[in-house]
């Protein structure tokens, strides 16, 4: 069974951090992803897929290198996609992560630290 965890560069109060700085936003999104997985009792090795959504027209090598660095040693089979977002969910938001994780729990858990608009 898998579930999806959506993370973005927001603080504990849900406010955007590092507006307009894609590299810093990606670092924080990874920290949030690791926290979300830990809160669910999942090791980082449970990661099976990662989608980087960005409003940056041409993701710079630095972003790609950062993804590779953060995934180094996790799993050789993690599928990584880098996708262009049409526009930020929040002004100044340049990146967010959608991670697919293997777990034995429910997929009903809501995304943690998500900037997705409420339904």
PyMOL commands that set and color helices and strands:
alter all, ss='L'
color gray80, all
select helices_A, chain A and resi 22-39+44-46+61-71
alter helices_A, ss='H'
color red, helices_A
select strands_A, chain A and resi 2-8+47-54+79-84+95-102
alter strands_A, ss='S'
color yellow, strands_A
deselect
rebuild
show_as cartoon
